[in-house]
């Protein structure tokens, strides 16, 4: 933590230098020397951000874990120590199951697994034992495992980090209400005059389901499973997060909505068509900004979204006075801005090329991610694994993504020219 604070201070100093450089030149010509100084410190900030982000993810996950413990303690009228003890017991159960399957569990642990499977079956969730994997199959993961998985997926970035995320216990479709009142207004009424006719708000609805995502099998060496010093749960979690986060974010981004989530890019409205096939101008970015209704922009919730390579291009973009439009925030990942707005890096957005939707702007929490809290885990010990001295693991996660704004103009995209 001491090292993290030191890195933050170094970054804050570099950010302050860049902002002062731009502010001081407001009434002067932006010179090549200014640009060289700017580029030098931006490179320093990028390097510090990379170091801080690696450490910060660990800190954030630990903080979220502690917050979750506190919330559960309050909700269940238990002490935090009691909640931690229960979670430690469940973690030991998981590690015992991962290392040796159901036969490695104590009678108490087996009773718990059977009870959890029964609750999952009653809730309409497919029982782990019904897929033909037998007693070595799996079980519905304890709720903390699922919760930690989804939190880590959010830390992975992309759409989930800025969307409106909800979690439900079952996967039944949700009909989510939508309404758009941006074109409606009140009226001026004269003294003693009657008000006009009631203008009903037009409500719509979108259906948010729960598509099943697979991690694909994960192979773990038996030697690692037998090492009591290894936190098997954490090791498996790290692999699962990367695999599930990558596939789900891709579909949250560009999913067609047919047998898969509707992507945020898919649902967005056309805001601006660029004149070039592989470039964006300052004026085109301004046009994209103003394609979104001022009512949404004034809410303070609007931001940009683009691929990291697009950010690299935008960092070199200048305004009408030849000054950079990118400014660093004082805190890592918070406050870095384009045209005064925050932005999200999404590696599933298109990179600059012909006829590509390369940038989004708008009210990003008009996109909803819905998770089903019950996560299904499977342990596999068939011949294809045992012959190699391995144990296989597989996880199923149910989630969906859908645009929930009645007016798709609250999120707009910039598309490059066709050629």
Residue pairs with C-beta under 8 A, 6 or more apart in sequence:
1 59
3 55
4 52
4 55
4 56
4 59
7 48
7 51
7 52
7 55
8 52
8 331
8 332
10 48
11 45
11 48
11 49
11 52
11 328
11 330
11 331
11 332
12 330
12 331
14 41
14 44
14 45
14 48
14 328
15 45
15 328
15 329
15 330
16 330
17 41
18 38
18 41
18 42
18 45
18 327
18 328
19 327
19 328
21 34
21 37
21 38
21 41
22 38
22 323
22 324
22 327
25 31
25 34
25 323
29 322
30 318
30 321
30 322
30 323
35 324
38 324
42 315
42 326
42 328
45 328
48 332
49 332
49 333
52 332
53 332
53 333
56 332
56 333
57 155
60 155
61 148
61 151
61 152
61 155
64 151
65 148
65 151
68 144
68 147
68 151
69 80
69 83
69 84
69 87
70 80
72 78
72 83
73 79
73 80
73 82
73 83
76 83
87 144
90 142
90 144
90 145
91 233
93 105
93 109
93 112
93 113
93 142
94 141
94 142
94 145
94 232
94 233
95 231
95 232
95 233
96 104
96 105
96 106
96 109
97 104
97 105
97 109
97 113
97 139
97 379
98 220
98 225
98 232
98 233
98 236
98 379
98 391
98 393
99 225
99 226
99 232
101 135
101 136
101 379
101 381
102 110
102 113
102 135
102 136
103 135
105 113
113 139
116 139
116 140
116 142
117 127
117 128
117 129
117 139
117 140
119 140
120 126
120 127
120 140
120 374
121 127
123 169
123 170
123 374
124 170
124 171
124 172
125 140
125 170
125 171
125 372
125 374
125 376
126 376
128 137
128 138
128 139
128 140
128 376
128 377
128 378
129 135
129 137
131 137
131 378
133 378
133 379
133 380
136 379
136 380
136 381
137 378
137 379
138 376
138 377
138 378
138 379
138 394
139 377
140 374
140 375
140 376
140 377
141 374
141 375
141 376
141 377
141 395
143 373
145 233
145 237
145 375
145 377
146 373
146 374
146 375
147 373
148 237
149 237
149 240
149 241
149 244
149 375
149 395
149 397
150 165
150 167
150 371
152 237
152 241
152 245
153 160
153 241
153 244
153 245
153 248
154 160
154 161
154 165
155 161
156 241
156 242
156 245
156 249
157 249
157 344
157 345
157 346
158 245
158 249
158 252
158 253
158 344
158 345
158 346
158 347
158 348
159 249
159 252
159 253
159 264
159 305
159 344
159 346
159 364
159 367
159 369
159 401
160 245
160 248
160 249
160 252
160 369
161 344
162 303
162 305
162 344
162 364
162 365
162 367
163 252
163 264
163 364
163 365
163 367
163 368
163 369
163 401
164 365
164 366
164 367
164 368
164 369
164 404
165 368
165 369
165 370
165 371
166 368
166 369
166 370
166 371
167 370
167 371
167 372
167 373
168 174
168 210
168 370
168 371
168 372
168 373
169 372
169 373
169 374
170 372
170 374
171 209
171 210
171 372
171 398
172 210
173 207
173 208
173 209
173 210
174 207
174 208
174 209
174 370
175 205
175 206
175 207
176 205
176 206
176 207
176 208
176 368
176 402
176 404
177 203
177 204
177 205
178 203
178 204
178 205
178 206
178 404
178 405
178 406
179 201
179 202
179 203
179 204
179 406
180 202
180 405
180 406
180 407
181 201
182 293
182 295
182 407
184 199
184 201
187 195
187 196
189 195
202 406
203 406
204 406
206 402
206 403
206 404
207 402
208 368
208 370
208 400
208 402
208 404
209 370
209 400
210 370
210 372
210 398
210 399
210 400
211 251
211 259
211 260
211 261
211 398
211 399
211 400
212 396
212 397
212 398
213 244
213 247
213 248
213 396
213 397
213 398
213 399
214 394
214 395
214 396
215 239
215 240
215 243
215 244
215 393
215 394
215 395
215 396
215 397
216 243
216 394
217 380
217 392
217 393
217 394
218 236
218 239
218 240
218 243
218 392
218 393
218 394
219 385
219 388
219 390
219 391
219 392
220 232
220 235
220 236
220 390
220 391
220 392
220 393
221 389
221 390
222 389
222 390
222 391
223 389
224 230
224 232
224 235
225 232
225 391
236 393
240 395
244 395
244 397
248 261
248 397
248 399
248 401
249 346
249 347
249 348
250 348
251 260
251 261
251 263
251 401
252 261
252 263
252 264
252 348
252 367
252 369
252 401
253 263
253 264
253 265
253 346
253 348
253 349
254 263
254 265
254 266
254 348
255 261
255 262
255 263
255 266
255 401
256 262
256 263
256 266
257 263
257 266
257 267
261 399
261 400
261 401
261 402
262 401
262 402
262 403
263 401
264 305
264 360
264 364
264 367
264 401
264 403
264 411
265 349
265 350
265 357
265 360
265 413
267 367
267 402
267 403
267 408
267 411
268 357
268 360
268 362
268 403
268 408
268 411
268 412
268 413
269 291
269 408
269 409
269 411
269 412
269 413
270 291
270 412
270 413
270 415
271 287
271 288
271 291
271 292
271 361
271 412
271 413
271 414
272 284
272 287
272 288
272 291
272 412
272 414
272 415
273 414
273 415
273 416
273 417
274 280
274 281
274 284
274 414
274 415
274 416
274 417
275 281
275 284
275 417
276 416
276 417
277 353
277 354
277 355
277 416
277 417
277 418
277 419
278 352
278 353
278 354
278 416
279 313
279 352
279 416
280 310
280 313
280 314
280 317
280 352
280 358
280 359
280 414
280 416
281 317
282 317
282 318
282 319
282 320
282 325
284 414
285 314
285 317
285 325
285 338
285 339
285 359
285 414
286 339
288 359
288 361
288 412
288 413
288 414
289 297
289 339
289 341
289 361
291 361
291 409
291 412
292 302
292 361
292 362
292 363
292 409
292 410
292 411
292 412
293 407
293 409
293 410
296 302
296 362
296 363
296 410
299 363
301 363
301 364
301 365
302 341
302 361
302 362
302 363
302 364
303 341
303 342
303 343
303 344
303 361
303 362
303 364
304 338
304 339
304 341
304 342
304 343
304 344
304 359
304 360
304 361
305 343
305 344
305 345
305 346
305 349
305 359
305 360
305 361
305 364
306 314
306 343
306 345
306 346
306 349
306 358
306 359
306 360
307 345
307 346
307 347
307 349
307 350
307 351
307 358
308 345
308 347
309 351
309 352
310 349
310 351
310 352
310 358
310 359
311 326
311 343
311 345
313 352
314 325
314 326
314 338
315 324
315 326
316 324
317 324
317 325
317 326
318 324
318 325
319 325
325 338
325 339
326 336
326 337
326 338
327 336
327 337
328 335
328 336
329 335
329 336
329 337
334 342
335 342
336 342
336 343
337 343
341 361
344 364
349 357
349 358
349 359
349 360
350 356
350 357
350 358
351 358
352 358
352 416
353 416
354 416
354 417
354 418
354 419
355 415
355 416
355 417
355 418
355 419
356 415
356 416
357 413
357 414
357 415
358 414
358 415
358 416
359 413
359 414
360 411
360 412
360 413
360 414
361 411
361 412
361 413
361 414
362 409
362 410
362 411
362 412
363 405
363 410
363 411
364 411
366 403
366 404
366 405
366 410
366 411
367 401
367 402
367 403
367 404
367 411
368 401
368 402
368 403
368 404
369 399
369 400
369 401
370 399
370 400
370 401
370 402
371 397
371 398
371 399
372 397
372 398
372 399
374 398
375 395
375 396
375 397
376 395
376 396
376 397
377 393
377 394
377 395
378 393
378 394
378 395
378 396
379 391
379 392
379 393
380 391
380 392
380 393
380 394
381 391
381 392
382 392
384 392
385 391
385 392
403 411
405 411
